[in-house]
Amino acid sequence: MNASILKSVWGFLLSMILVSCQFFSSSSGSLAVHATGVAYEVVVVADHSVWKDAVGNKIKDELLMSVPGLPQAEPSMKITHVDPADFDGMMTYVRNILTVSIDPSRYTKASVNTERDRWSGGQVVIHLTSPENKMLIDYLEQHPGQLADYYTKIEMARMAQVLGKAHSTLVENKLKEKFGIGLYAPEDFDSYKDTTDFFWSSNNANIGRMDIVVYTFPYTDEHTFTQAYLVARRDSILGANIPGSFPGSHMATDTSHVSYTATSQKGKYCGVLRGLWQMEGDMMGGPFVSYARVDETHNRVVVAEGFVYSPDTDKRTYIRRLEGSLHTLLLPGESDAPQEEQHQPE
């Protein structure tokens, strides 16, 4: 997008909402502004010469990498480029910013630093610096996917905060009553199925259908947290509880499109499955993401999963909305107080 057009757009939008977005900084008493912009959009501030060269191409590749676990390729981020000379005023309020500085007189090695609330409240800025182009390219190649991953985690945390303010009280109350856990599902989740050790809720939308399931099973040992074991459990439990449209049809995991990664939630281990589900005996399928954690109080594994059914449409927004919901999962004894993010690109 042309920089002058972008500045005009931002100026118009902010003139409409500036009054509602203003707040006073408690530390300095000076007037500040809440971060603006669209989720998963990044404004890249870099010289035109750098942006049109190999460094710019590499940054585009990193930020536009495909969202994992989807049936079709969909980019992780939307990018808007701005030359440093045009980056001022209203544009500095954007929620996600990436600055790129190549200067041999200032830097001796390629590095990355992050900054919060630089020009607006709730803002996240990544600074990439290097004495030369090649050194920065080498750095990015040695840390593949970290830029998109970092912004994605930030957006997930933001989405979890939004859900904390507006969510389905039906799902919240049912899960608290049944499992003693907390989870904020989107507000439009208004139907459910409740069986032994299994809960299923949906928004039942004609387009962009989203579902959340929660189930538990006894924890035996650390071998529980492997891809093979969790997929087997998933197929057993969901196959028995989620039927298809035809007799004998049921949900199953597409084992050719599934991955397992480890992360942390509330400072504790969390196993993440993501990939594609399908209906055995039926023509249905889509992406899913599943979080598995140990409830030490009850010596059980709690699995919370979101899956999407939305044929012939992009699915990135839906699966991200569901994963934001999974980020709100609270096991017995855990607090919903926000934790400071410890991750940053290395």
C-alpha positions as CSV (number, residue, x, y, z in Angstrom):
1,M,0.0,0.0,0.0
2,N,1.3,3.5,-0.9
3,A,2.7,5.2,2.2
4,S,0.8,8.5,1.6
5,I,-2.5,6.7,1.2
6,L,-1.8,4.6,4.3
7,K,-1.2,7.7,6.3
8,S,-4.4,9.3,5.1
9,V,-6.4,6.1,6.1
10,W,-4.8,6.0,9.5
11,G,-5.5,9.7,10.0
12,F,-9.2,9.4,9.2
13,L,-9.6,6.3,11.3
14,L,-7.9,7.7,14.3
15,S,-9.7,11.0,14.1
16,M,-12.9,9.0,14.5
17,I,-11.8,7.0,17.6
18,L,-9.1,9.1,19.2
19,V,-11.3,10.3,22.1
20,S,-12.3,6.8,23.1
21,C,-8.7,5.6,22.8
22,Q,-7.0,8.2,24.9
23,F,-5.8,7.4,28.4
24,F,-3.4,9.0,30.9
25,S,-0.2,7.1,31.7
26,S,-0.2,6.3,35.4
27,S,3.6,6.5,35.5
28,S,4.2,9.9,33.8
29,G,0.7,11.5,33.7
30,S,1.3,12.3,30.0
31,L,-1.4,11.6,27.4
32,A,-1.0,8.3,25.5
33,V,-3.0,6.3,23.0
34,H,-4.0,2.7,22.8
35,A,-2.5,0.7,20.0
36,T,-4.6,0.6,16.8
37,G,-4.6,-1.6,13.8
38,V,-5.8,-5.1,12.7
39,A,-4.9,-8.4,14.3
40,Y,-2.0,-10.1,12.5
41,E,-1.0,-7.1,10.6
42,V,2.6,-5.9,10.8
43,V,3.9,-2.5,9.7
44,V,7.6,-2.9,8.6
45,V,9.7,0.2,8.8
46,A,12.7,-0.1,6.5
47,D,14.5,1.9,3.9
48,H,13.2,1.3,0.4
49,S,16.6,0.0,-0.7
50,V,16.6,-2.6,2.0
51,W,13.0,-3.6,1.5
52,K,13.5,-4.1,-2.3
53,D,16.6,-6.1,-1.7
54,A,17.3,-9.6,-0.4
55,V,16.7,-8.6,3.2
56,G,13.2,-7.4,2.4
57,N,12.5,-10.6,0.5
58,K,13.6,-12.7,3.5
59,I,11.5,-10.7,5.9
60,K,8.5,-11.1,3.6
61,D,9.1,-14.9,3.5
62,E,9.3,-15.1,7.3
63,L,6.1,-13.0,7.9
64,L,4.1,-14.6,5.1
65,M,4.9,-18.2,6.0
66,S,1.9,-20.4,5.9
67,V,-0.2,-20.9,9.1
68,P,0.6,-24.5,10.3
69,G,-2.1,-27.1,10.3
70,L,-4.4,-25.8,7.5
71,P,-5.6,-27.7,4.5
72,Q,-4.6,-24.8,2.1
73,A,-1.7,-22.3,2.4
74,E,-2.7,-19.1,4.2
75,P,-0.2,-16.4,5.2
76,S,0.6,-15.8,8.9
77,M,0.6,-12.0,8.6
78,K,-0.5,-9.1,6.5
79,I,2.4,-6.7,5.8
80,T,2.5,-3.0,5.2
81,H,5.8,-1.4,4.4
82,V,6.7,2.1,5.3
83,D,9.9,4.1,4.7
84,P,11.4,5.6,7.9
85,A,10.8,9.1,6.5
86,D,7.1,8.4,6.3
87,F,6.8,6.7,9.7
88,D,5.5,9.4,12.1
89,G,2.4,10.7,13.8
90,M,-0.6,8.5,13.6
91,M,1.2,5.6,12.1
92,T,3.4,5.1,15.2
93,Y,0.3,3.9,17.1
94,V,0.0,0.6,15.1
95,R,-0.1,-2.5,17.4
96,N,2.6,-4.6,15.6
97,I,5.7,-2.9,14.3
98,L,8.9,-4.3,12.9
99,T,11.9,-1.9,12.4
100,V,14.9,-2.8,10.3
101,S,18.2,-0.9,10.6
102,I,21.4,-1.7,8.6
103,D,24.3,0.4,9.7
104,P,28.0,-0.6,10.0
105,S,28.8,2.4,12.1
106,R,26.2,1.5,14.8
107,Y,26.2,-2.3,14.9
108,T,28.8,-5.1,15.0
109,K,26.5,-8.1,14.7
110,A,22.9,-9.0,13.7
111,S,20.5,-8.9,16.6
112,V,16.8,-8.7,17.5
113,N,15.2,-6.8,20.4
114,T,11.6,-6.4,21.4
115,E,9.9,-3.4,23.0
116,R,6.5,-2.9,24.6
117,D,4.3,0.2,24.5
118,R,6.9,2.3,22.6
119,W,4.5,4.7,21.0
120,S,1.1,3.4,22.2
121,G,-0.3,1.2,24.9
122,G,-0.5,-2.5,24.1
123,Q,2.0,-2.1,21.2
124,V,4.7,-4.6,20.4
125,V,7.8,-3.6,18.4
126,I,10.5,-5.8,17.1
127,H,13.8,-4.2,16.2
128,L,16.1,-6.0,13.7
129,T,19.6,-4.5,13.5
130,S,22.8,-5.5,11.6
131,P,26.0,-4.0,10.2
132,E,25.3,-5.5,6.8
133,N,22.5,-7.2,4.8
134,K,24.1,-10.6,4.5
135,M,24.6,-10.9,8.2
136,L,20.9,-10.2,8.9
137,I,19.8,-12.7,6.2
138,D,22.1,-15.3,7.8
139,Y,20.6,-14.5,11.2
140,L,17.0,-14.9,10.0
141,E,17.9,-18.2,8.2
142,Q,19.3,-19.5,11.5
143,H,16.1,-18.6,13.3
144,P,13.3,-19.6,10.9
145,G,9.8,-18.8,11.7
146,Q,10.5,-16.8,14.8
147,L,9.1,-13.4,13.6
148,A,5.7,-14.8,12.7
149,D,5.7,-17.1,15.7
150,Y,6.4,-14.2,18.1
151,Y,3.6,-11.9,16.7
152,T,1.2,-14.9,16.6
153,K,1.8,-15.5,20.3
154,I,1.2,-11.9,21.1
155,E,-2.0,-11.9,19.1
156,M,-3.2,-15.0,20.9
157,A,-2.6,-13.4,24.2
158,R,-4.6,-10.3,23.1
159,M,-7.4,-12.5,21.9
160,A,-7.5,-14.3,25.3
161,Q,-7.8,-10.9,27.0
162,V,-10.8,-10.0,24.7
163,L,-12.4,-13.4,25.5
164,G,-12.0,-12.7,29.2
165,K,-14.3,-9.7,28.8
166,A,-16.9,-11.3,26.5
167,H,-17.4,-15.1,26.3
168,S,-19.9,-17.9,26.4
169,T,-21.1,-18.1,30.0
170,L,-22.9,-21.4,29.1
171,V,-19.5,-23.0,28.3
172,E,-17.8,-21.3,31.2
173,N,-20.3,-22.6,33.7
174,K,-20.6,-26.1,32.3
175,L,-16.8,-26.7,32.3
176,K,-16.5,-25.3,35.8
177,E,-19.3,-27.6,37.1
178,K,-18.1,-30.7,35.2
179,F,-14.3,-30.5,35.3
180,G,-13.6,-27.7,37.8
181,I,-11.6,-25.9,35.0
182,G,-11.9,-22.5,33.4
183,L,-12.1,-21.8,29.6
184,Y,-13.5,-18.9,27.7
185,A,-15.2,-19.9,24.5
186,P,-16.5,-17.3,22.0
187,E,-19.8,-15.7,22.9
188,D,-21.8,-17.4,20.1
189,F,-21.1,-20.9,21.5
190,D,-24.6,-21.7,22.6
191,S,-25.1,-25.4,22.1
192,Y,-23.5,-28.4,23.9
193,K,-23.3,-32.1,24.4
194,D,-22.3,-33.4,27.8
195,T,-21.3,-37.0,28.5
196,T,-19.0,-38.8,30.9
197,D,-15.6,-37.1,30.9
198,F,-16.4,-35.4,27.6
199,F,-17.9,-32.0,26.7
200,W,-18.6,-30.6,23.3
201,S,-19.9,-27.1,22.3
202,S,-20.4,-25.4,19.0
203,N,-21.5,-22.1,17.4
204,N,-23.5,-24.2,14.8
205,A,-22.7,-21.6,12.1
206,N,-23.6,-22.4,8.5
207,I,-20.3,-20.8,7.4
208,G,-17.3,-20.8,9.7
209,R,-18.6,-23.5,12.1
210,M,-16.3,-23.7,15.2
211,D,-16.4,-26.4,17.8
212,I,-14.7,-26.9,21.2
213,V,-14.3,-30.2,23.0
214,V,-12.8,-30.9,26.4
215,Y,-12.1,-34.4,27.7
216,T,-10.0,-36.0,30.4
217,F,-8.3,-39.3,31.1
218,P,-6.0,-40.6,33.8
219,Y,-2.3,-39.5,33.8
220,T,0.1,-42.4,34.0
221,D,3.6,-41.2,32.9
222,E,5.4,-38.8,30.7
223,H,5.0,-41.1,27.7
224,T,1.4,-39.7,27.5
225,F,2.9,-36.6,25.8
226,T,3.8,-38.0,22.5
227,Q,2.2,-37.5,19.1
228,A,1.3,-41.2,18.7
229,Y,-0.3,-41.5,22.2
230,L,-2.3,-38.3,22.0
231,V,-3.6,-39.0,18.5
232,A,-4.7,-42.5,19.6
233,R,-6.5,-41.0,22.6
234,R,-8.1,-38.4,20.4
235,D,-9.3,-40.9,17.8
236,S,-10.7,-43.1,20.5
237,I,-12.6,-40.4,22.4
238,L,-13.8,-38.2,19.6
239,G,-14.6,-41.2,17.4
240,A,-17.0,-42.4,20.1
241,N,-18.5,-39.0,20.8
242,I,-18.7,-37.2,17.5
243,P,-20.6,-39.0,14.8
244,G,-20.9,-38.1,11.1
245,S,-24.1,-37.8,9.0
246,F,-24.1,-41.4,8.0
247,P,-24.4,-44.6,10.1
248,G,-21.0,-45.7,11.3
249,S,-19.3,-42.5,10.3
250,H,-17.2,-40.8,13.0
251,M,-14.4,-38.2,13.6
252,A,-10.8,-39.3,13.1
253,T,-7.3,-37.7,12.7
254,D,-5.8,-37.4,9.3
255,T,-2.4,-38.9,10.5
256,S,-0.7,-37.7,7.3
257,H,-1.3,-34.1,8.3
258,V,-0.6,-33.8,12.0
259,S,2.2,-32.4,14.1
260,Y,3.1,-32.3,17.8
261,T,5.0,-29.5,19.6
262,A,5.7,-28.7,23.2
263,T,5.0,-25.3,24.8
264,S,4.2,-23.9,28.2
265,Q,1.0,-22.6,29.7
266,K,0.9,-21.0,33.1
267,G,4.5,-22.0,33.4
268,K,3.8,-25.7,33.0
269,Y,4.2,-28.2,30.1
270,C,1.6,-28.2,27.4
271,G,1.5,-30.6,24.5
272,V,0.0,-29.2,21.3
273,L,-1.4,-31.3,18.4
274,R,-2.4,-29.5,15.3
275,G,-3.4,-30.7,11.9
276,L,-6.5,-32.0,10.0
277,W,-9.5,-34.0,11.1
278,Q,-11.8,-36.0,8.8
279,M,-15.0,-37.9,9.1
280,E,-14.5,-41.6,8.4
281,G,-17.4,-42.7,6.2
282,D,-18.4,-39.1,5.4
283,M,-17.2,-36.2,3.3
284,M,-16.2,-33.7,6.0
285,G,-13.0,-32.4,7.4
286,G,-11.0,-29.4,8.4
287,P,-8.2,-28.1,10.8
288,F,-7.9,-28.7,14.5
289,V,-5.7,-27.6,17.3
290,S,-5.5,-29.4,20.7
291,Y,-3.9,-28.5,24.0
292,A,-3.1,-31.3,26.5
293,R,-2.0,-30.6,30.1
294,V,-1.6,-32.4,33.4
295,D,-4.0,-31.6,36.2
296,E,-1.8,-32.5,39.1
297,T,-4.6,-32.0,41.6
298,H,-6.6,-34.8,40.1
299,N,-3.8,-36.8,38.4
300,R,-5.5,-36.5,35.0
301,V,-4.8,-35.2,31.6
302,V,-7.1,-32.4,30.5
303,V,-7.4,-31.9,26.7
304,A,-9.0,-28.8,25.2
305,E,-9.4,-28.8,21.4
306,G,-10.9,-26.5,18.8
307,F,-11.8,-27.6,15.3
308,V,-13.3,-25.9,12.2
309,Y,-15.6,-26.9,9.5
310,S,-15.9,-24.3,6.8
311,P,-15.6,-25.8,3.3
312,D,-14.6,-23.5,0.4
313,T,-13.5,-20.6,2.7
314,D,-10.3,-19.5,4.4
315,K,-9.9,-21.0,7.8
316,R,-7.1,-19.1,9.4
317,T,-9.3,-16.6,11.3
318,Y,-11.5,-19.4,12.7
319,I,-8.7,-21.7,13.9
320,R,-6.9,-18.7,15.5
321,R,-10.0,-17.6,17.3
322,L,-10.3,-21.1,18.7
323,E,-6.7,-21.3,19.7
324,G,-7.1,-17.9,21.5
325,S,-9.8,-19.6,23.5
326,L,-7.5,-22.5,24.4
327,H,-5.0,-19.9,25.8
328,T,-7.6,-19.2,28.5
329,L,-7.6,-22.7,29.8
330,L,-7.2,-22.7,33.6
331,L,-6.7,-26.0,35.6
332,P,-7.8,-26.3,39.3
333,G,-5.7,-23.9,41.5
334,E,-4.6,-21.7,38.6
335,S,-5.2,-17.9,38.5
336,D,-6.5,-16.1,35.5
337,A,-4.2,-13.1,36.3
338,P,-2.2,-12.3,33.1
339,Q,1.4,-13.4,33.1
340,E,4.2,-11.4,31.5
341,E,5.3,-13.0,28.2
342,Q,8.8,-14.4,28.6
343,H,9.3,-15.4,25.0
344,Q,11.0,-13.3,22.4
345,P,12.9,-13.9,19.2
346,E,16.4,-15.1,20.0
